[in-house]
Amino acid sequence: MATQKLTDKQKRFIDEYVIDFNATQAAIRAGYSKRTANEQGSQNLAKVSIQAELQKKCKKIEEKSDLSQQWVLDRLEEITDRCLQRIPVMYFDKEKKGYVQEKDADGEGVWTFQPAGANKAVENIGRHLGMFNDKLTLDGTVNSVVTIFELPDNGRSDATDTTEDNQATTG
């Protein structure tokens, strides 16, 4: 199958898309009409020839920047390890003219760590590995029953007990 030759505007779209991965803005910057940029961006991303060029472009950027998925994972692991390290809680002691570790009621040193940073790094690693799925997929059948009540011509339900009907019966 012969690959489709890209137009100058499509090439410009690819160059613009890798800046922020926003198809609408890339289409506008590439010269497409603002009115149709959303559709044009979406259509461009659906084209196999443009997807192939985007993959090549991203690969070149990755090689040039010396960044990779492994580099990112290594940094996230490093952040996690640092955030989970025990850090002594220190305060400045005027008498000793220096920092000393805070002690708890039992005289043991007080330590802290940064759980929020560790949690976010571990979450990002999990997302990369596909461990989390933010999309809910529902599959199955739904059985439903529809009940239709008919109203008499006077607009009142047969089950409705009105004062007029009560007076006629009791009266």
N, C-alpha and C positions, 0 to 999 in steps of 0.2 A: 504494500500500500504506500503510495507516494505521500510524502509529508506536504502539507499545504504551506505555501509561501506566505509569510506574514507581511502585512502592510506596514508602512512606516508608523501609522497611528497605533497599531497593535504592538509594535516593538517599543514604542514610547510608553504604552500602557504597562508593559512588563517592567520597564525601568522604573516607572512611578509606583507600581504595585509593591515592589520589594522594599520600598521606603517605609511604609506603615501598614501594609497588608489590608488596606481599605480600598475595595474595588471601586466604589462610587467616586471617592476623591481621586484615585488614580486615573479614572476615566476623564474626570474634569481636567486634571493637569495634563492629560495626554491630548486634549483638544476636543473631546466629545461634548455635546451640548449638555448644559447643567440640567435641563429638563429631562433628558433621557439617560443621564449618566448612570443611574442605578441599574437600569435594564442593560445598558451596554456593558457595564462592568460585570454583571452577572453572566451575560452571554459570552463575554470574552473568557471568563474563568471556566466555562463549560466546554470550551473548544480544546480538543486533544493537543493540537499543535501549540497552543499557548501554554497549556499545562506542562508540556515537555520543555519548552523554553524556560518557564518559571523554575522548574526543577534544576535545569542546567545553571541558571543564574544564581539560585540559592546555594547550589553546591560550590560555585566559584567564590561566592561571598564567604561561605564557611571556610574554604581553604585559605583564602586571602587573609581573613581575620584570625586564623589559627584557633578559632573557636569551634567546638563541636558539642554534640549532645553529651559526650563523655566528660568534657570539660565542665559543662554546667552541672552534671550530676556530681562530679568531684567537689565542686564549690559548695553545692547544697549539703553534701556529706560533711564537709569541713565546718560549715556554719552550724549544722546540727551538733557536731562534737563540741564546738566552742560554746554554744549556748547551754549545753548540758553539763559543762564543767562546773564544779563547785567553786564558787568565788567567795572568799572570806568577806564578811561584812566588817568594814573598817571604820574607825572614827579617830579624830585627832585628839590626843590626850595632851592637855596643856602642861601637866606636871612632867610627863615623860618627853615632852616636846617632839612628838612623833605620832604616827598612826599605830593603833593597836587593834587587834581583832575584838569585836564585840562578843560578850559571853552571855549564855542563857542562864536561867535560874540554877541549873546544876553545875555551872562553871564550864560548860562545854562551849567550844567556839561556834558562832553562828555563821552559817553559810547560805548562799543564795545561788540561783541560776536563772537563766532567761527562757522560760518555757514557751513564750509566744514565738520567739525566733525559731526555736527548735521545731515547734509544731508546724509553722508555716513551711520550713524547709522540708520536713518529712512529708507534708501534704503535697508539695510540688513534686517531690520524687515519686510519690504514689501516683499522681496524675500522669506523669511521664510514662510510668510503667503500665498505665491503663487499669490501675486498681480501683479507681473511682469512676462511676458513671453518673453524671449529673442529669442525664436524660431518663425520664421515666417512660418505659414502654409497657403499654397495656395490650393484652391479647386475650381473646375469649369471646364468649357470646353472652348477650344480655337477654334474659326473658322478662317481659313486662306484661302487665295486665292493664287494660284501659277499661274503665267503667264509665258508661254514659248514662246520665239520668235524664229522663224526659220530663219536661215541665208541662203542666196543664195549660190550656189556652189562656187562663187568667194570669199567668206568669208566676204562680206560686207553686212550690213543690208540694207533692201529696203528703210528705212527712211534716210539713210546717203546720203547727197548731196555732191558729189565729184567734184573736179575741172574738171576732164576729162569729166564728164557728162555735166557740165555747158558749156564747150567749144563747145561740139557737138551741144547743143541746140541754143546757141547764135551765133555761128560762121560761 
